[in-house]
Amino acid sequence: MAISSDGHGASLSTGLQSMTADPSIPHFEDDTHWMRAALQQAQAAAQAGEVPVGAVVVRDGVIIGRGCNQPVGLHDPSAHAEIQALRDAAQHLGNYRLEGCTLYVTLEPCAMCAGAILNARLARVVWGAAEPRTGAAGSVVNLFANAQLNHHTQTTAGVLAEDAAALLTGFFAGRRQAQQVAARAAHPLRDDALRVDEKIFSAGCDCAGSSCFYSNWPVLAGLRLHVKDSHANGSGAPAAMRWLMLPASPAPQGLFRPLAQALAAEGDRVVVPDWIGLGRSDRPKKDAAVSDALHLAVLQALVEHLQLLPDALPAPAKLVIAAHGDASRLGLALYRLLAQAGVPLARMGLWLINPALPRHATPAYRQWLEQVQRKPALDVVQALQSSALDGLPGADIAQWQAQFPDKGHRAGLRAWARDAQAWVDAEAGSMNASLDLPDASLVSVGESAQWWPWPTLAALDTAPRLCPGGDWLPLQNPQALLEHAAFFRSTPQQ
């Protein structure tokens, strides 16, 4: 597609006809010839590890200036391909005015380069691929169409656009692959563990924030833990409110993405791990290698290493443990361990969302746990139908299934079901005996939940907050949960 100097899109043929009315302007065949020379410069940039953008300046049928992207190598933010080519041409002519010249560049110029092109008085600029984020020749703004400027450079767009775009796409794909290889090298995979192909995970199903990987904590013993952290690497000011969000199985961390994004937008720190054996975290091959004891030890290490306790901040700084579904047993256990370790209760909160309760498991949920343990090739999507899925995005359900390509990847899932069943069946035990909730706690329940409804029993004197939605509330009704979250900001200090 060509973009004319007035900024309006037209067909390629129409756009070029309007720009080639002047017989002094080269024909399209000449444009492709010179653009191929610019593509050679872009390839040189790629070989040097720079984003592949190249440019040439042509006058009277001769290249008088060449340039390729070099901001990284030269430590120069202005060293774009266009600028480099303009500098080369100006040195060749001995003049900073480049009248009668045409610049060919493989990517739509940015505002900086467009300004330099206009100041150099170029007659024409021809570019290849569009730049939808920073393009200043029509994609974002069109500086060349500004009638108030004292010089007007004609523009032609879309010349060898597919070639230029393919070069960029290939470069970034290669860089992502190299980053993944480096990440694997930094976190080598244990012989007794598996790791899911990154390609199955969609960014649209992820929590916002940086993906962080840890494997050097003693409790991990070399297993890689994946964590989403809105304040990774110390980004942003220290947050008074910290949220540690624990997803129910089989959902990975993306279960909390709308709620996590909303809380992070308020300046809070949101941390959401993938359990060992699930999501992007490593998967031991044997069920016995994964247990609630391991999960709880990992959570304690996470709180310590990521400095989630707000001890150094003045009140009302607080850590809220938000646990969904059958992760509630681990959220409650972590809260109790931190309290026993001396963390002031005024600095903590416990939020249970559709919690699975001891001795009150529904038949549908029990069936799910039993099927996971005894059916190696269980169709996860079909089995999930016994829960209340209304409004749950199909992409999430498909991704929950895709993370278990074979029975070897399901050891963590089976171990989770084993320990979850022990929790709901338990009559006694340090983690199971009591559901006495602390004062600074909140229970949120979906009105149409099938797996994890709140039982109407006098023994459970905690009144939940009900809202529309089913078993997967963080995705089904994040707005209601965001309103519920205000409870922890207003809870009085003890």
C-alpha positions in Angstrom: 0.0 0.0 0.0 1.3 3.5 -0.8 0.8 6.5 1.5 0.7 9.8 -0.4 2.2 13.0 0.9 -1.2 14.1 2.2 -1.3 11.1 4.5 -4.3 9.3 2.8 -3.9 5.7 1.9 -4.4 4.6 -1.7 -3.8 1.5 -3.8 -0.2 0.8 -4.7 -0.8 1.7 -8.4 -2.9 4.8 -7.6 -0.4 6.0 -5.1 2.6 5.6 -7.4 0.8 7.2 -10.4 0.1 10.3 -8.3 3.7 10.5 -7.3 5.3 9.8 -10.7 3.5 12.6 -12.5 6.8 14.5 -12.4 9.1 12.9 -15.1 12.1 13.6 -13.0 11.0 11.0 -10.5 12.2 7.5 -11.2 9.8 4.7 -12.2 8.9 1.9 -9.9 11.4 -0.5 -11.4 14.1 1.9 -10.5 12.7 2.2 -6.9 12.9 -1.6 -6.5 16.5 -1.6 -7.7 17.6 1.0 -5.1 15.5 -0.5 -2.4 17.4 -3.8 -2.9 20.5 -1.8 -2.2 18.9 -0.5 1.0 18.0 -4.1 2.0 21.6 -5.1 1.7 22.4 -2.4 4.3 19.6 -3.8 6.5 21.2 -7.3 6.2 24.5 -5.8 7.3 22.8 -4.4 10.4 21.3 -7.8 11.2 24.7 -9.4 11.0 26.0 -6.9 13.5 23.2 -7.7 15.9 21.3 -4.4 15.2 17.6 -4.2 14.2 17.8 -4.7 10.4 17.0 -1.3 8.8 19.0 0.0 5.9 19.1 3.1 3.7 20.8 4.6 0.7 20.8 8.1 -0.8 20.6 8.3 -4.6 21.4 11.2 -6.9 21.4 11.2 -10.7 21.3 7.4 -10.7 24.3 6.9 -8.3 24.3 5.9 -4.7 26.1 8.7 -2.8 25.3 7.6 0.8 24.8 4.4 2.6 23.7 3.6 6.2 22.4 0.9 8.4 21.0 0.8 11.9 23.8 1.3 14.5 22.5 2.8 17.7 23.6 -0.2 19.8 27.1 -0.5 18.4 27.8 3.2 18.3 26.1 3.9 21.6 24.2 6.6 19.7 20.4 6.9 19.9 20.4 9.0 16.7 22.3 6.4 14.6 19.3 5.2 12.6 19.9 3.9 9.1 18.5 7.1 7.6 20.7 9.4 9.6 23.8 7.3 8.8 23.0 7.5 5.1 22.3 11.2 5.2 25.6 11.8 6.9 27.4 9.8 4.3 25.8 11.6 1.5 26.4 15.0 3.0 30.1 14.1 3.3 30.2 13.0 -0.3 28.6 16.2 -1.6 30.4 18.5 0.9 27.0 20.1 1.7 24.4 19.5 4.3 21.7 20.3 1.7 20.8 17.2 -0.3 18.6 18.8 -2.9 17.7 16.6 -5.8 18.4 13.4 -3.8 16.1 10.4 -3.0 16.4 8.4 0.2 15.5 4.7 0.1 14.9 3.1 3.5 13.5 -0.3 4.3 11.3 0.9 7.2 9.0 3.9 7.5 11.0 6.8 9.1 10.4 7.9 12.6 9.9 11.5 13.6 13.6 12.1 14.2 14.5 10.8 10.8 11.6 12.5 9.1 12.9 15.8 10.6 16.4 15.2 9.3 15.1 14.3 5.8 13.1 17.6 5.7 16.0 19.6 7.0 18.3 18.1 4.3 15.8 19.2 1.6 15.6 15.8 0.0 13.3 15.7 -3.0 11.9 12.3 -2.2 11.8 9.5 0.3 10.9 5.9 -0.5 10.3 3.4 2.2 9.4 -0.3 2.4 7.6 -1.8 5.5 5.3 0.3 7.6 6.1 1.1 11.2 2.8 1.1 13.1 4.3 2.2 16.4 6.6 5.1 15.5 6.1 5.7 11.8 6.1 9.4 10.9 5.2 9.1 7.3 1.6 8.2 7.8 1.3 5.3 10.2 1.3 7.3 13.4 1.8 10.9 12.1 2.7 12.3 8.7 5.3 15.0 9.1 5.7 15.1 5.3 2.1 16.2 4.9 2.4 19.3 7.1 1.7 22.3 4.9 3.2 24.7 7.4 6.7 23.4 6.9 8.9 25.3 4.5 10.0 22.3 2.5 8.0 19.3 1.2 9.5 16.0 0.5 7.5 13.6 -1.7 6.9 10.1 -0.4 6.4 6.6 -1.8 5.5 3.7 0.5 5.4 0.0 0.2 8.3 -0.7 -2.1 9.5 -4.3 -1.4 7.5 -4.0 1.8 7.2 -7.8 2.2 11.0 -8.3 1.8 11.7 -5.6 4.4 9.1 -6.9 6.8 10.3 -10.5 6.5 13.8 -9.4 7.4 12.5 -7.7 10.5 10.3 -10.6 11.5 13.1 -13.1 11.0 15.5 -11.0 13.1 13.1 -10.7 16.1 12.2 -14.4 15.9 15.9 -15.3 16.0 16.5 -12.9 18.9 13.6 -14.4 20.9 14.9 -17.9 20.3 18.4 -16.8 21.4 16.9 -15.4 24.6 15.1 -18.6 25.3 18.3 -20.6 24.7 20.1 -18.2 27.1 17.3 -18.7 29.7 17.6 -22.4 29.5 21.3 -22.2 29.9 20.8 -20.1 33.0 18.3 -22.6 34.3 19.4 -26.0 33.0 16.8 -28.7 33.0 17.2 -31.6 35.4 17.3 -35.1 34.0 14.3 -36.1 36.1 12.1 -33.1 35.0 10.3 -31.8 31.9 9.7 -28.3 30.6 6.8 -27.4 28.3 7.5 -25.7 25.0 7.1 -22.0 25.4 5.1 -21.8 22.1 1.9 -23.2 23.8 1.6 -20.1 26.0 -0.2 -17.1 24.6 0.7 -13.7 25.9 -3.0 -12.9 25.8 -3.6 -15.5 28.5 -0.8 -14.3 30.8 -0.7 -11.9 33.7 0.9 -8.6 32.9 4.4 -8.0 34.3 7.7 -9.6 33.8 8.2 -13.3 33.6 10.9 -14.2 36.2 12.6 -17.5 36.6 14.4 -18.9 39.7 16.2 -22.1 40.2 19.1 -21.4 42.6 17.0 -21.4 45.8 17.9 -24.4 47.9 14.3 -25.6 48.2 14.1 -25.7 44.4 17.1 -28.0 44.0 17.6 -26.9 40.4 14.0 -26.9 39.4 12.9 -23.8 37.5 10.1 -21.7 39.1 8.2 -19.3 36.9 6.7 -16.2 38.5 4.9 -13.1 37.2 6.0 -10.0 39.0 4.6 -6.5 38.4 7.6 -5.0 40.1 10.4 -7.3 38.8 14.0 -6.0 39.2 12.8 -3.2 41.5 10.8 -1.5 38.8 8.6 1.2 40.3 8.4 2.7 43.7 8.1 0.3 46.7 4.5 -0.8 46.9 2.6 -0.6 50.2 0.2 -3.3 49.1 1.6 -6.6 47.9 -0.6 -9.3 46.5 0.6 -13.0 46.4 -1.9 -14.7 44.1 -2.2 -18.5 44.1 -4.1 -20.2 41.2 -6.2 -23.3 41.5 -5.2 -26.3 39.4 -5.1 -26.8 36.5 -5.0 -23.0 35.8 -1.6 -21.3 35.5 -0.8 -17.8 36.7 -2.9 -16.2 33.8 -6.1 -17.0 35.8 -5.5 -13.7 37.7 -4.6 -11.5 34.7 -7.5 -9.0 34.8 -7.4 -8.6 38.5 -3.6 -8.5 38.6 -3.5 -5.8 35.9 -6.1 -3.6 37.7 -4.2 -3.9 41.1 -0.9 -3.2 39.5 -2.4 -0.1 37.8 -3.1 1.2 41.3 0.6 1.0 42.1 0.4 -2.3 44.0 2.9 -5.1 43.6 1.3 -8.3 42.2 3.2 -11.6 42.3 1.7 -14.8 40.7 3.7 -18.0 40.6 3.2 -21.1 38.5 3.3 -24.1 40.8 6.1 -26.6 40.4 4.7 -29.2 38.0 2.3 -26.7 36.3 2.5 -23.8 33.8 6.0 -22.6 32.8 7.6 -24.1 35.9 9.5 -27.3 35.6 7.7 -30.6 35.9 9.3 -33.5 37.8 8.5 -36.8 36.1 7.5 -38.6 39.2 4.4 -37.8 41.3 6.3 -38.4 44.5 8.6 -35.5 43.7 5.8 -33.0 44.0 3.8 -32.4 47.2 2.1 -29.7 49.2 5.2 -29.7 51.5 7.3 -28.7 48.4 4.7 -26.0 47.3 4.6 -24.5 50.8 8.4 -24.4 51.1 8.6 -22.7 47.7 6.1 -20.1 48.8 8.1 -19.4 51.9 11.2 -18.9 49.8 9.3 -16.7 47.4 8.1 -14.4 50.1 11.7 -14.2 51.5 13.7 -13.8 48.3 11.2 -11.3 46.7 11.0 -9.4 50.0 7.2 -9.4 49.9 6.8 -8.7 53.6 6.2 -5.0 54.0 8.2 -4.8 57.3 10.3 -1.8 56.2 7.4 0.3 55.1 5.1 2.2 57.4 1.5 1.1 58.0 -0.8 0.4 56.3 1.6 -1.6 54.1 0.4 -5.2 53.9 0.9 -8.5 52.2 -2.4 -10.1 51.0 -2.3 -13.8 50.2 -5.1 -14.4 47.6 -5.8 -18.1 47.0 -8.3 -19.5 44.6 -10.1 -22.8 44.6 -8.1 -25.7 45.8 -5.1 -23.5 46.3 -6.8 -22.2 49.4 -5.3 -24.9 51.5 -1.8 -23.6 50.7 -2.8 -20.0 51.1 -4.2 -20.7 54.6 -1.1 -22.8 55.5 1.3 -20.0 54.3 -0.7 -17.4 56.3 -0.4 -19.5 59.5 3.3 -20.2 59.0 4.1 -16.5 58.5 2.0 -15.7 61.6 3.9 -18.3 63.6 7.2 -16.7 62.4 6.2 -13.5 64.0 4.8 -11.5 61.1 2.3 -9.0 62.6 -1.2 -9.9 61.7 -1.9 -6.3 61.0 0.6 -6.6 58.1 -1.1 -9.6 56.4 -4.4 -10.4 54.9 -6.0 -13.7 53.6 -8.3 -13.7 50.7 -10.0 -17.0 49.7 -11.8 -17.1 46.4 -14.2 -20.0 45.9 -12.2 -22.0 48.5 -12.2 -25.8 48.6 -13.1 -26.8 52.1 -12.2 -29.7 54.3 -15.0 -32.3 54.5 -17.3 -30.3 52.2 -16.1 -31.3 48.7 -18.9 -31.5 46.1 -19.4 -34.7 44.1 -18.4 -32.9 40.9 -15.1 -31.8 42.5 -14.4 -35.2 44.0 -14.9 -36.7 40.5 -12.4 -34.3 39.0 -9.8 -35.2 41.6 -10.3 -39.0 41.2 -10.2 -38.7 37.4 -7.0 -36.8 37.4 -5.3 -39.4 39.5 -6.5 -42.6 37.7 -6.8 -41.5 34.1 -3.3 -40.8 32.6 -4.8 -39.5 29.3 -7.7 -37.5 30.9 -9.2 -35.0 28.5 -8.8 -31.9 30.8 -11.2 -29.8 28.9 -14.0 -32.3 29.0 -13.4 -33.0 32.7 -13.5 -29.3 33.5 -17.1 -29.2 32.2 -18.3 -30.4 35.6 -17.3 -27.0 37.0 -19.1 -23.7 36.3 -17.3 -22.4 33.2 -19.8 -19.8 32.0 -18.0 -16.8 30.7 -14.5 -18.4 30.8 -12.5 -17.6 27.7 -12.1 -20.6 25.4 -8.4 -19.7 24.9 -7.7 -20.2 28.6 -9.4 -23.6 28.7 -7.5 -24.7 25.6 -4.2 -23.6 27.1 -4.9 -25.4 30.4 -5.2 -28.6 28.4 -2.2 -27.9 26.1 0.2 -27.7 29.0 -0.3 -31.4 29.5 0.8 -32.9 26.2 1.4 -36.4 27.6 1.2 -38.3 30.9 4.9 -37.4 31.7 3.9 -33.8 32.0 1.0 -34.6 34.4 2.9 -35.8 37.4 2.4 -32.4 39.1 -1.3 -32.4 38.2 -1.7 -35.9 39.7 0.2 -35.0 42.8 -1.9 -31.9 43.2 -5.1 -33.9 43.0 -3.7 -36.5 45.5 -3.0 -33.8 48.1 -6.1 -31.8 47.4 -8.2 -35.0 48.0 -6.3 -35.5 51.3 -7.2 -32.0 52.3 -10.9 -32.2 51.6 -11.1 -35.7 53.2 -9.0 -34.9 56.3 -10.5 -35.0 59.8 -7.2 -33.9 61.5 -3.8 -32.6 60.6 -1.8 -29.4 61.0 -3.0 -28.0 57.6 -6.5 -29.5 57.7 -8.0 -29.6 61.2 -9.5 -26.2 61.4 -10.9 -23.6 59.0 -10.7 -20.8 61.6 -10.0 -17.7 59.6 -8.2 -14.6 60.8 -10.0 -11.4 61.3 -8.3 -9.8 58.4 -9.6 -12.4 55.9 -12.2 -12.3 53.2 -14.1 -15.1 51.3 -15.4 -14.4 47.8 -17.7 -16.9 46.2 -19.4 -17.2 42.8 -23.1 -17.7 43.1 -23.2 -20.4 40.4 -20.1 -22.4 41.6 -20.3 -26.1 41.0 -17.0 -27.3 42.4 -16.4 -24.8 45.2 -19.7 -23.4 46.5 -19.8 -22.1 50.1 -21.7 -24.5 52.2 -24.6 -23.1 54.3 -23.5 -24.5 57.7 -23.6 -22.9 61.1 -20.1 -24.2 61.8 -18.8 -21.9 59.2 -19.6 -18.5 60.7 -17.6 -16.6 58.1 -20.0 -14.8 55.8 -18.7 -14.8 52.2 -19.2 -12.1 49.7 -21.3 -13.5 46.9 -21.2 -12.2 43.3 -22.2 -13.4 39.9 -19.9 -16.0 38.5 -18.9 -19.6 38.8 -15.8 -21.6 39.9 -13.3 -19.5 38.0 -14.2 -16.0 39.4 -10.8 -14.3 38.6 -11.6 -14.6 34.9 -15.4 -14.6 35.1 -16.0 -11.6 37.3 -12.8 -9.7 37.9 -14.6 -6.4 38.4 -16.5 -7.8 41.4 -13.2 -9.1 42.9 -11.6 -5.8 42.4 -14.4 -4.2 44.5 -13.9 -6.9 47.1 -10.1 -6.2 47.2 -10.9 -2.8 48.7 -11.6 -4.7 52.0 -7.9 -5.1 52.6 -7.1 -1.4 52.1 -9.7 -0.4 54.7 -9.1 -3.1 57.3 -8.1 -1.3 60.5 -4.6 -1.9 61.9 -4.5 -4.1 65.0 
